[in-house]
Amino acid sequence: MDVVLSVDSLVIEVDTPQGVAHAVDGVSFDVAAGETVAVVGESGCGKTMTALAVLGLLPTPGARLAAGRIRFAGHDLVGATGRELRRIRGSAISMIFQEPVSALNPVFTIGQQIVDVLRAHDAALSRRAARQRAIELLADVGVPDAASRVGQYPSQWSGGMCQRALIAMAIANRPRLLIADEPTTALDVTVQAQVLQVLQHAQRAAGAATVLITYALGVVAELADRVVVIYAGRVVETASAEEIFRAPRHPYTLGLLSSLPRVDGDLRRLLPIPGQPPQLGRVPAGCPFHPRCRLRRDRARCVEQVPPLAEAGPTGRRSACHYHHEMSEEVSAVADELGADPTAAAVPGD
């Protein structure tokens, strides 16, 4: 594979009132050219922090990269200077931030903001040529009458249209890596579907490797090739998208699938994950998921030993569960409770 991004044993420390905590604890994954890797987990699990670390945008003071390596196209980003990172951001690596309306500058027109991105990385490009390119980009992402709307302000656009503008801005310089952070947050279902189609088209047009950060498994099923599941700052499972949906090998992944509403089942029979994710600095000993885990069954090993991210199948999939070999029986038990197979909720390609 032509690996575009390699994140290896990433550790991010943050300052809290209780002391230093690990927001990200040993996260590793690779993304190949043209591939979409979804990073999945509940709010606060470390997904966005990981993405910000790739771009060198960790909030300071308060957060810092404590260990690990980040390599992009063979270059070490951890040791890169501020000038080098600024040259990469917006050109070789682009990010679509969540909450599109607040991500755009309200005092500049949509066109001005896209023009600035284009000319920041191509000083020879005239403002007139950049404006024409901005119109073409907006048309490419499905903005109707782009030539007249390019002069409008973000406040004149809906949330879905602003998200299209952010996608246009992100692909303006044909990046090798595209990071999409919750690209469908706060959008209604119809607009979500439209935005996902635009994102797919944009990724293919640029040929970019993509990191998709989300908690929405429907989005994962639609876009992802591989999935990295994170809980409490740690990777607990990684596999192809099809394997994740058809045969999860970690109780947390199964919990996410079981709480997903289905159109072919009883909507009153959801199975939520009990409890709450641990607070920063208060991750329990042993397996961090054990206080909420159905598979624990009072076994001391879950409380005392941190499970390694080990192979859990012949295809290279990995799971951080001491008892991942029991997951097939657990899936069947959950299916009996729900009256439907939780792994059939949203399978890629179906």
C-alpha positions in Angstrom: 0.0 0.0 0.0 1.0 3.6 -0.6 0.7 4.8 3.0 -0.1 8.5 3.1 -0.5 8.9 6.9 1.0 6.8 9.6 0.1 7.5 13.3 2.2 5.4 15.6 1.7 5.1 19.4 0.3 8.6 19.8 0.0 10.0 23.3 -1.6 13.4 24.0 -1.5 14.9 27.5 -4.0 17.5 28.7 -4.0 19.5 31.9 -7.0 19.0 34.1 -8.0 20.2 37.6 -7.0 16.8 38.9 -3.6 16.8 37.1 -2.2 15.6 33.8 -4.4 13.1 31.9 -4.0 11.2 28.7 -6.7 12.3 26.2 -5.1 10.0 23.6 -3.2 6.9 24.9 -1.2 4.9 22.3 -3.4 5.4 19.2 -2.0 3.9 16.0 -3.4 3.5 12.5 -2.4 4.0 8.8 -4.3 5.5 5.9 -3.4 4.6 2.3 -3.9 6.6 -0.8 -7.6 6.6 -1.9 -8.7 4.9 1.3 -11.2 6.1 3.9 -10.5 5.2 7.5 -13.2 6.0 10.0 -12.2 6.9 13.6 -15.3 6.0 15.7 -16.2 6.6 19.3 -18.3 8.6 21.8 -17.7 12.3 22.4 -14.5 12.9 24.4 -12.8 9.7 23.4 -9.9 11.5 21.7 -11.0 11.4 18.0 -10.7 15.1 17.3 -7.6 15.5 19.5 -5.9 12.9 17.2 -6.8 14.8 14.1 -5.6 18.1 15.6 -2.3 16.5 16.5 -1.8 15.5 12.8 -2.2 19.1 11.8 -0.1 20.5 14.7 -3.2 22.3 16.0 -3.5 21.0 19.5 -4.9 23.8 21.8 -2.0 25.3 23.8 -1.5 25.8 26.6 -3.3 22.8 28.0 -2.6 20.0 25.5 0.6 18.6 24.1 2.0 15.7 22.2 3.8 13.5 24.8 4.9 10.6 22.7 4.5 8.9 19.3 5.2 9.5 15.7 3.1 11.0 12.9 4.4 10.5 9.4 2.8 12.1 6.3 4.0 10.9 2.9 7.2 9.8 4.5 7.9 13.0 6.4 7.9 13.4 10.2 5.2 15.9 11.2 6.1 15.8 14.9 9.5 17.4 14.2 8.2 19.8 11.6 8.6 23.6 12.2 5.6 25.9 12.3 6.5 27.2 8.8 6.6 23.7 7.4 3.2 22.9 8.9 1.7 26.0 7.6 2.8 25.1 4.1 1.2 21.6 4.5 -2.1 22.7 6.0 -4.7 23.6 3.4 -2.6 22.2 0.6 -1.3 18.7 1.2 -3.5 18.1 4.2 -7.0 19.7 4.6 -9.5 19.4 7.3 -13.3 19.8 7.2 -14.2 21.0 10.7 -17.4 20.2 12.5 -20.2 22.8 12.9 -19.9 24.4 9.4 -21.6 27.7 10.2 -19.1 28.5 13.0 -16.1 27.2 11.1 -16.5 30.0 8.5 -15.5 33.6 9.1 -18.8 35.6 9.2 -17.2 38.9 8.0 -15.8 37.6 4.7 -17.8 36.2 1.8 -17.7 32.5 0.9 -15.8 33.4 -2.2 -13.2 35.5 -0.4 -12.5 32.6 2.0 -11.9 30.1 -0.8 -9.8 32.6 -2.7 -7.6 33.1 0.3 -7.0 29.4 0.6 -6.1 29.1 -3.1 -3.7 32.1 -3.1 -2.1 31.2 0.2 -0.5 28.2 -1.5 -0.1 29.6 -5.0 1.1 33.2 -4.9 1.2 33.4 -8.8 -2.5 32.8 -9.0 -4.3 36.1 -9.7 -7.3 37.1 -7.6 -9.6 37.0 -10.7 -8.4 33.4 -11.6 -8.8 32.4 -7.9 -12.4 33.7 -7.9 -13.2 31.7 -11.0 -11.7 28.6 -9.5 -13.8 29.3 -6.3 -16.9 29.4 -8.5 -16.0 26.1 -10.2 -15.3 24.4 -6.8 -18.7 25.5 -5.4 -20.4 24.2 -8.5 -18.5 20.9 -8.1 -19.9 20.4 -4.6 -23.5 21.1 -5.8 -24.0 24.8 -4.9 -26.7 26.1 -7.3 -26.0 29.3 -9.2 -22.4 29.4 -7.8 -21.4 32.5 -9.8 -23.9 34.7 -7.9 -23.7 33.0 -4.5 -19.9 33.2 -4.4 -20.3 36.8 -3.2 -22.7 35.9 -0.3 -21.8 35.7 3.4 -22.0 32.5 5.6 -25.1 34.0 7.4 -26.9 33.9 4.1 -26.3 30.1 3.6 -27.9 27.2 5.4 -25.9 24.7 7.4 -25.8 22.2 4.6 -24.7 24.8 2.1 -22.0 26.0 4.5 -20.8 22.4 4.8 -20.5 22.2 1.0 -18.4 25.4 1.1 -16.1 23.9 3.6 -15.7 20.8 1.4 -15.0 23.0 -1.6 -12.4 24.9 0.5 -10.8 21.6 1.7 -10.3 20.2 -1.8 -9.3 23.5 -3.4 -5.6 22.6 -3.5 -6.1 18.8 -4.2 -4.8 17.5 -0.9 -3.3 14.1 -0.5 -5.0 13.7 2.9 -8.5 14.9 3.8 -9.7 14.9 7.4 -13.4 15.2 7.9 -14.4 15.9 11.5 -18.1 15.0 12.1 -19.0 16.3 8.6 -22.8 15.7 9.1 -23.2 17.1 12.7 -26.3 19.3 13.2 -27.6 18.6 9.7 -31.0 17.0 9.1 -31.1 13.5 7.5 -31.9 14.6 4.0 -29.0 17.2 4.0 -26.7 14.6 5.6 -27.2 12.2 2.6 -26.5 15.0 0.2 -23.3 16.1 2.0 -22.1 12.5 2.1 -22.5 12.2 -1.6 -20.6 15.5 -2.1 -17.8 14.3 0.2 -17.5 11.0 -1.7 -17.3 12.8 -5.0 -14.8 15.3 -3.7 -12.6 12.6 -2.3 -12.6 10.7 -5.5 -11.9 13.8 -7.6 -8.9 14.6 -5.5 -7.8 11.0 -5.0 -7.2 11.8 -1.4 -6.7 9.5 1.5 -9.4 10.3 4.1 -9.7 10.2 7.8 -13.4 10.3 8.8 -14.1 11.2 12.4 -17.6 10.3 13.5 -19.8 8.7 16.0 -22.5 8.0 13.4 -22.3 4.4 12.2 -24.6 5.1 9.3 -21.9 7.4 7.9 -19.3 4.8 8.5 -21.3 2.2 6.6 -21.7 4.7 3.7 -18.1 5.9 3.4 -15.5 3.9 5.2 -13.1 1.2 4.0 -11.6 0.5 7.4 -12.7 1.4 10.9 -10.7 2.3 14.1 -12.8 2.2 17.2 -11.6 4.3 20.1 -12.7 4.2 23.7 -11.2 6.4 26.5 -8.4 7.4 24.3 -7.3 3.9 23.3 -7.9 1.8 20.2 -10.1 -1.1 21.1 -10.8 -2.6 17.7 -9.7 -2.1 14.1 -10.9 -4.0 11.0 -12.5 -3.5 7.6 -15.9 -1.7 7.7 -17.6 -4.9 6.6 -16.0 -7.0 9.4 -16.9 -4.4 12.0 -20.6 -4.5 11.0 -20.9 -8.2 10.3 -18.8 -9.6 13.2 -17.6 -7.1 15.9 -14.8 -8.4 18.1 -15.1 -6.0 21.0 -18.0 -5.5 23.4 -17.9 -1.7 22.9 -18.2 -2.0 19.1 -21.2 -4.4 19.7 -22.7 -1.8 22.1 -22.5 0.9 19.5 -24.2 -1.4 16.9 -26.9 -2.5 19.4 -27.9 1.1 20.2 -28.3 2.0 16.5 -32.0 2.5 15.6 -33.2 0.2 12.9 -35.9 0.6 10.2 -36.6 -3.1 10.1 -37.1 -3.7 13.8 -38.9 -2.4 16.9 -37.7 1.1 17.6 -38.7 0.7 21.2 -36.2 -2.1 21.7 -32.8 -0.4 21.6 -30.0 -1.6 23.8 -28.0 1.3 25.2 -24.5 0.9 26.6 -24.9 1.3 30.4 -23.1 3.9 32.4 -20.9 6.7 31.1 -17.5 7.0 29.5 -14.7 7.6 32.1 -13.6 11.2 32.7 -10.2 12.3 31.8 -7.7 11.2 34.4 -10.1 8.7 35.9 -9.8 5.8 33.5 -10.4 2.6 35.5 -7.6 0.0 35.9 -7.5 -3.0 33.7 -9.7 -2.8 30.6 -11.1 0.8 30.5 -14.5 -0.6 29.3 -14.9 -3.2 32.0 -17.4 -1.1 34.2 -19.8 -1.0 31.3 -19.1 -4.4 29.7 -21.6 -7.3 29.3 -18.8 -9.7 28.7 -16.9 -9.1 31.9 -19.1 -11.3 34.1 -17.1 -10.5 37.3 -13.9 -11.9 35.8 -10.8 -10.5 37.6 -8.7 -10.4 34.5 -10.8 -7.6 33.1 -10.3 -5.5 36.2 -6.6 -6.2 36.7 -5.0 -6.4 33.2 -5.0 -4.0 30.3 -5.9 -6.1 27.2 -3.4 -5.6 24.4 -4.6 -4.8 20.9 -4.0 -8.3 19.5 -4.9 -10.1 16.3 -8.6 -11.3 16.4 -8.9 -12.9 12.9 -7.1 -14.1 9.8 -7.5 -10.8 7.9 -5.4 -8.7 10.2 -8.2 -7.3 12.4 -7.3 -6.5 16.0 -9.2 -6.3 19.2 -8.3 -5.1 22.7 -10.5 -7.6 24.6 -9.3 -10.5 26.7 -12.3 -12.6 25.6 -12.8 -11.5 21.9 -13.1 -15.1 21.0 -16.5 -15.2 22.8 -18.0 -12.3 20.8 -20.0 -14.6 18.4 -22.0 -15.9 21.3 -22.4 -12.4 22.7 -23.8 -11.2 19.3 -26.3 -14.0 19.4 -27.3 -13.1 23.0 -27.9 -9.5 22.0 -29.9 -10.5 19.0 -32.2 -12.5 21.2 -32.7 -9.5 23.4 -33.4 -7.1 20.5 -35.4 -9.6 18.5 -33.1 -8.7 15.5 -29.5 -9.1 14.5 -27.6 -5.9 15.6 -24.9 -6.6 13.0 -27.4 -6.3 10.1 -28.3 -2.7 10.9 -26.1 -1.1 8.3 -23.7 -3.3 6.4 -21.5 -1.6 3.7 -22.6 -2.6 0.3 -26.0 -3.8 1.3 
